[in-house]
Amino acid sequence: MNNTFDINRFGLLLRRQWLEFGKIYLITLGVAFGVIASFYLFNLWNTFFVYDEKFLVSVNFREPLFIIFGLLFITVIASNYYANLGQKSKTIIELLLPASTFEKFLAGVFFTAILSVIGYMVVFYIADLIFMSKLREMIPESTTGRIYSFDMNSEKVTVDVYGYIFDTLKRGMLLPFYAVPFFVTSIFLLGSIYFNKYHYIKTAVSVMLFSGLAGYIIVHAGEYIMRNRRPIDINGFHFGKSSDMEMWVLLIAIVLTIVFWAITYVRVKEKEV
């Protein structure tokens, strides 16, 4: 049997972790659904009005809700995964599990970066489907304000204002956005094993401090590089296509995610030693 990774042993580890983690995870999903549904009820009720005998409802709250509450949800899940390793009585039990360090690390990535993200997306989609389906029934497609067209790069684009959440997000989705859930969960997963207590608060404070420091360095480095430079054309400095910039940001996010996962793996190994 392979001492690093065995599919049967890994499956048993996932099953064992689910027995301990699953109940909390399902309860958290239920709470998330209740919070999302409450936001929908509150916002749709308070923004419902009639204009020129047409029913109009603002649904602009959905994108901020999806992003902000989603980040809160997945970071809370990630920051509590290795919480037991900060308690001596539970650390021994966790370390004596008949599984390799790599398998324990993969289980952490699976529950925090994959299961939590998929679970949140499913719950949000169900809530959005329920409320938006009802709203679309109340507001026919022919109603003024629901369907509108505009020109984008000399191409006519037709948009359904009351489209479902993922159709709406896809219209303005930037490429790096797809890596954000994995990048964020990798940071908080590392925080859950790096700090013994108050994992979420300490990790959040660390993220804010490092983000502020990185922003300060980037801004001042940019000012230093661009000092005494002249624009190459009337549009200013040329940095290439926006798609190239998105690709670079995506690659940086992927590399940093792998780095944080690697550090987490080393920390798990250190705990066993």
Secondary structure per residue as TSV (DSSP state, phi and psi in degrees):
chain	resnum	aa	ss	phi	psi
A	1	M	-	360.0	135.8
A	2	N	-	-67.8	126.7
A	3	N	S	-77.1	-17.2
A	4	T	S	-89.5	-49.0
A	5	F	-	-149.8	128.3
A	6	D	-	-134.9	126.8
A	7	I	H	-63.0	-38.2
A	8	N	H	-68.3	-43.3
A	9	R	H	-65.8	-38.4
A	10	F	H	-65.1	-39.9
A	11	G	H	-62.0	-41.7
A	12	L	H	-65.3	-36.2
A	13	L	H	-65.5	-43.2
A	14	L	H	-61.7	-40.1
A	15	R	H	-64.7	-42.9
A	16	R	H	-64.9	-43.7
A	17	Q	H	-65.0	-34.8
A	18	W	H	-66.9	-37.6
A	19	L	H	-61.1	-32.4
A	20	E	H	-91.5	-37.7
A	21	F	H	-95.7	-25.3
A	22	G	H	-62.7	-43.2
A	23	K	H	-61.9	-45.3
A	24	I	H	-63.7	-39.6
A	25	Y	H	-63.5	-44.9
A	26	L	H	-67.4	-39.1
A	27	I	H	-63.4	-41.3
A	28	T	H	-63.0	-40.3
A	29	L	H	-63.2	-40.3
A	30	G	H	-62.3	-42.3
A	31	V	H	-64.3	-41.5
A	32	A	H	-60.8	-42.1
A	33	F	H	-62.8	-41.6
A	34	G	H	-63.1	-41.0
A	35	V	H	-65.6	-44.6
A	36	I	H	-63.2	-45.7
A	37	A	H	-61.1	-38.7
A	38	S	H	-63.5	-41.5
A	39	F	H	-62.1	-42.0
A	40	Y	H	-63.5	-47.0
A	41	L	H	-61.2	-46.3
A	42	F	H	-64.8	-47.9
A	43	N	H	-72.4	-40.7
A	44	L	H	-68.3	-36.3
A	45	W	H	-69.7	-40.3
A	46	N	H	-81.6	-15.9
A	47	T	T	-107.9	6.4
A	48	F	-	-78.4	125.6
A	49	F	E	-153.0	168.5
A	50	V	E	-117.1	129.9
A	51	Y	E	-133.1	122.0
A	52	D	T	54.3	42.3
A	53	E	T	63.6	23.0
A	54	K	E	-120.5	139.5
A	55	F	E	-82.0	128.6
A	56	L	E	-130.9	137.9
A	57	V	-	-138.1	133.6
A	58	S	-	-85.7	128.8
A	59	V	-	-119.8	24.8
A	60	N	T	-71.6	-9.0
A	61	F	T	-77.2	-15.0
A	62	R	H	-67.1	-45.5
A	63	E	H	-63.9	-48.9
A	64	P	H	-60.1	-38.6
A	65	L	H	-63.3	-45.6
A	66	F	H	-60.5	-44.3
A	67	I	H	-75.2	-51.6
A	68	I	H	-67.2	-50.1
A	69	F	H	-69.4	-31.9
A	70	G	H	-64.0	-44.6
A	71	L	H	-63.1	-39.8
A	72	L	H	-63.1	-43.4
A	73	F	H	-63.5	-52.8
A	74	I	H	-70.3	-30.0
A	75	T	H	-72.9	-35.7
A	76	V	H	-63.9	-43.5
A	77	I	H	-61.4	-47.8
A	78	A	H	-66.3	-38.7
A	79	S	H	-73.7	-9.7
A	80	N	T	-110.0	0.3
A	81	Y	T	-67.1	-47.3
A	82	Y	T	-97.3	22.2
A	83	A	G	-61.0	-31.3
A	84	N	G	-64.6	-25.7
A	85	L	G	-73.1	-7.7
A	86	G	G	-91.8	-2.3
A	87	Q	S	-115.7	121.2
A	88	K	H	-57.2	-40.8
A	89	S	H	-65.2	-35.8
A	90	K	H	-90.5	-20.8
A	91	T	H	-62.9	-42.4
A	92	I	H	-60.5	-43.5
A	93	I	H	-62.7	-43.1
A	94	E	H	-65.4	-41.1
A	95	L	H	-73.8	-23.4
A	96	L	T	-86.6	1.4
A	97	L	S	-60.9	133.7
A	98	P	S	-74.0	68.8
A	99	A	S	-150.0	153.8
A	100	S	-	-75.8	163.8
A	101	T	H	-60.0	-40.2
A	102	F	H	-64.3	-38.6
A	103	E	H	-68.1	-40.0
A	104	K	H	-64.8	-38.9
A	105	F	H	-65.6	-45.1
A	106	L	H	-61.7	-37.2
A	107	A	H	-62.5	-39.9
A	108	G	H	-63.2	-43.3
A	109	V	H	-63.8	-41.0
A	110	F	I	-62.5	-47.2
A	111	F	I	-72.7	-34.0
A	112	T	I	-92.4	-43.1
A	113	A	I	-93.2	-22.1
A	114	I	I	-110.5	-59.3
A	115	L	I	-64.7	-42.0
A	116	S	H	-66.9	-40.2
A	117	V	H	-67.4	-47.0
A	118	I	H	-63.1	-43.7
A	119	G	H	-59.9	-43.8
A	120	Y	H	-64.9	-42.6
A	121	M	H	-64.0	-39.3
A	122	V	H	-65.4	-46.9
A	123	V	H	-62.1	-44.3
A	124	F	H	-65.7	-40.5
A	125	Y	H	-64.9	-40.2
A	126	I	H	-62.6	-46.6
A	127	A	H	-61.6	-43.3
A	128	D	H	-65.8	-39.9
A	129	L	H	-62.3	-42.4
A	130	I	H	-63.5	-51.1
A	131	F	H	-74.5	-41.6
A	132	M	H	-72.2	-31.8
A	133	S	H	-63.6	-42.8
A	134	K	H	-65.1	-41.1
A	135	L	H	-65.7	-38.5
A	136	R	H	-68.6	-28.9
A	137	E	H	-70.0	-38.4
A	138	M	H	-71.7	-32.7
A	139	I	S	-115.9	99.5
A	140	P	-	-61.8	161.1
A	141	E	T	-62.9	-28.8
A	142	S	T	-77.4	-8.9
A	143	T	S	-66.2	134.4
A	144	T	B	-60.7	130.6
A	145	G	T	103.8	-19.3
A	146	R	T	-85.3	-43.9
A	147	I	E	-110.3	128.2
A	148	Y	E	-143.1	156.6
A	149	S	E	-123.2	150.1
A	150	F	E	-152.8	162.9
A	151	D	E	-94.5	128.2
A	152	M	E	-129.7	113.9
A	153	N	T	54.7	46.8
A	154	S	T	63.3	22.6
A	155	E	E	-126.9	130.8
A	156	K	E	-77.5	127.4
A	157	V	E	-120.0	130.3
A	158	T	E	-107.4	129.3
A	159	V	E	-123.0	135.2
A	160	D	E	-93.6	111.8
A	161	V	T	-58.9	-34.7
A	162	Y	T	-102.6	36.6
A	163	G	-	-70.7	163.0
A	164	Y	-	-71.7	159.9
A	165	I	H	-56.8	-44.3
A	166	F	H	-75.0	-27.7
A	167	D	H	-67.2	-37.6
A	168	T	H	-69.3	-43.3
A	169	L	H	-65.9	-35.9
A	170	K	H	-62.0	-29.0
A	171	R	H	-64.1	-37.4
A	172	G	T	-118.9	22.3
A	173	M	-	-72.8	126.1
A	174	L	-	-87.9	147.9
A	175	L	G	-57.9	-43.0
A	176	P	G	-62.4	-19.4
A	177	F	G	-60.3	-30.0
A	178	Y	G	-67.9	-23.7
A	179	A	G	-93.1	-12.0
A	180	V	H	-59.0	-47.2
A	181	P	H	-58.1	-41.5
A	182	F	H	-70.4	-38.1
A	183	F	H	-65.1	-46.1
A	184	V	H	-67.6	-45.4
A	185	T	H	-65.6	-31.5
A	186	S	H	-65.2	-36.1
A	187	I	H	-66.7	-47.7
A	188	F	H	-76.0	-25.5
A	189	L	H	-67.2	-40.0
A	190	L	H	-64.6	-41.0
A	191	G	H	-62.7	-31.9
A	192	S	H	-68.5	-25.8
A	193	I	H	-102.6	-20.8
A	194	Y	H	-77.9	-38.8
A	195	F	-	-101.2	138.9
A	196	N	S	-82.2	-31.0
A	197	K	S	-137.0	157.6
A	198	Y	-	50.5	50.6
A	199	H	H	-57.2	-49.0
A	200	Y	H	-66.5	-45.6
A	201	I	H	-64.6	-46.1
A	202	K	H	-65.7	-39.6
A	203	T	H	-67.1	-42.8
A	204	A	H	-62.3	-42.7
A	205	V	H	-64.2	-41.7
A	206	S	H	-62.1	-41.7
A	207	V	H	-62.3	-43.8
A	208	M	H	-64.1	-41.7
A	209	L	H	-65.6	-47.5
A	210	F	H	-68.6	-35.8
A	211	S	H	-65.0	-43.5
A	212	G	H	-62.5	-42.3
A	213	L	H	-65.1	-44.8
A	214	A	H	-63.4	-42.4
A	215	G	H	-61.8	-41.1
A	216	Y	H	-62.5	-44.9
A	217	I	H	-65.5	-43.6
A	218	I	H	-63.9	-45.4
A	219	V	H	-61.9	-47.6
A	220	H	H	-72.2	-31.8
A	221	A	H	-67.0	-39.7
A	222	G	H	-63.6	-41.9
A	223	E	H	-63.9	-38.6
A	224	Y	H	-68.1	-42.0
A	225	I	H	-66.6	-40.5
A	226	M	H	-85.8	-1.2
A	227	R	T	-65.5	133.6
A	228	N	T	62.5	20.8
A	229	R	-	-98.7	152.5
A	230	R	-	-110.7	145.7
A	231	P	-	-61.3	143.9
A	232	I	S	-82.9	-15.5
A	233	D	S	-154.3	-176.4
A	234	I	T	-69.0	-16.1
A	235	N	T	-91.3	3.1
A	236	G	-	96.1	-163.5
A	237	F	-	-66.8	146.3
A	238	H	-	-104.3	120.5
A	239	F	-	-111.2	8.8
A	240	G	-	95.5	-176.7
A	241	K	-	-71.1	151.2
A	242	S	H	-63.9	-32.8
A	243	S	H	-64.7	-34.6
A	244	D	H	-66.1	-41.1
A	245	M	H	-63.2	-42.2
A	246	E	H	-60.7	-41.3
A	247	M	H	-64.0	-40.8
A	248	W	H	-64.0	-43.8
A	249	V	H	-62.9	-40.8
A	250	L	H	-61.3	-45.9
A	251	L	H	-63.9	-40.7
A	252	I	H	-63.2	-42.4
A	253	A	H	-63.0	-40.6
A	254	I	H	-65.4	-44.7
A	255	V	H	-62.2	-45.4
A	256	L	H	-64.0	-37.4
A	257	T	H	-61.1	-45.7
A	258	I	H	-63.3	-38.6
A	259	V	H	-63.4	-46.3
A	260	F	H	-64.9	-38.4
A	261	W	H	-64.6	-39.8
A	262	A	H	-63.4	-42.2
A	263	I	H	-65.0	-39.2
A	264	T	H	-61.6	-43.1
A	265	Y	H	-59.9	-43.4
A	266	V	H	-62.7	-40.7
A	267	R	H	-65.3	-39.5
A	268	V	H	-62.5	-41.3
A	269	K	H	-65.1	-39.3
A	270	E	H	-63.9	-37.2
A	271	K	H	-62.2	-38.4
A	272	E	H	-70.1	-34.2
A	273	V	-	-69.0	360.0
